[in-house]
Amino acid sequence: YRLYPNDYFALDTQNSREQMSSLSLILRKTLDREEIQEHTLLLTASDGGKPELTGTVQLLITILDVNDNAPEFYQSVYKVTMLENAFNGTLVIKLNATDPDDGTNGDIVYSFRRPVSPAVVYAFTINPNNGEIRTKGKLDFEEKKLYEISVEAVDKGNIPMAGHCILL
């Protein structure tokens, strides 16, 4: 038996008493779906006779995703300046985190990171689906000059992973 290419896989052949053999495909090194999503291999079997007869089959191996990446924001700190007379519902910022995992492992939910100060809860909302932070209450520069908001992006994997940023 021959396998081409065989960077990631090897063959394990076991012969039985009846001159039949079984063949197993063995993993030689770690797979990462974010690097290579599919492996196409060519398996050739030869009978060893004279003349030698061969048969070939193409194997397509699809790599399934595991949740091995946390969401990441482009920056760890974002600075935004707002007018204190901003209307209710004014967009403060649209945060964006990315996760290279596939399917639900890469789907992201945004939220304020706990514990959330009462001042933040009163003044702002966050859209869990798109990361938009909007004003909710009245901003009063005389009462509070600076808000520090910690935001997290959590993926929907079986064991969720999170990324964080700070909004000033």
Long-range contacts (C-beta under 8 A, 24 or more apart in sequence): 1-43, 1-44, 1-45, 1-46, 2-43, 2-44, 2-46, 3-41, 3-42, 3-43, 3-44, 4-41, 4-42, 4-44, 5-41, 6-41, 8-39, 9-39, 9-41, 9-61, 11-43, 25-59, 31-63, 32-63, 32-68, 33-63, 33-64, 33-65, 33-66, 33-102, 34-68, 34-69, 34-100, 34-101, 36-63, 37-62, 37-63, 38-62, 38-63, 39-63, 65-101, 65-102, 65-103, 65-105, 65-106, 66-101, 66-105, 67-101, 67-105, 67-155, 67-157, 67-158, 67-159, 67-160, 67-161, 68-101, 69-99, 69-100, 69-101, 69-105, 69-106, 69-155, 69-161, 70-99, 70-155, 70-161, 70-162, 70-163, 71-97, 71-98, 71-99, 71-108, 71-153, 71-154, 71-155, 71-161, 71-162, 71-163, 72-97, 72-98, 72-99, 72-163, 73-97, 73-151, 73-153, 73-163, 73-164, 73-165, 75-165, 76-164, 76-165, 76-166, 77-165, 77-166, 77-167, 77-168, 78-165, 78-166, 78-167, 78-168, 79-168, 80-167, 80-168, 82-135, 82-139, 83-139, 84-138, 84-139, 84-140, 84-141, 85-139, 86-135, 86-139, 87-135, 88-135, 88-136, 88-137, 88-138, 89-134, 89-135, 89-136, 90-134, 90-135, 91-132, 91-133, 91-134, 92-124, 92-133, 92-134, 92-135, 92-167, 93-132, 93-133, 93-167, 94-130, 94-131, 94-132, 94-133, 95-131, 95-132, 95-133, 95-151, 95-153, 95-165, 95-167, 96-131, 97-131, 97-153, 97-163, 97-165, 99-153, 99-155, 99-161, 99-163, 101-155, 101-157, 104-155, 104-156, 104-157, 105-155, 105-156, 105-157, 106-155, 107-155, 107-156, 108-153, 108-154, 108-155, 108-156, 109-153, 109-154, 109-155, 109-156, 110-151, 110-152, 110-153, 111-151, 111-152, 111-154, 112-149, 112-150, 112-151, 112-152, 113-150, 113-151, 113-152, 113-164, 119-144, 119-147, 120-147, 120-149, 123-147, 124-149, 126-151, 133-167
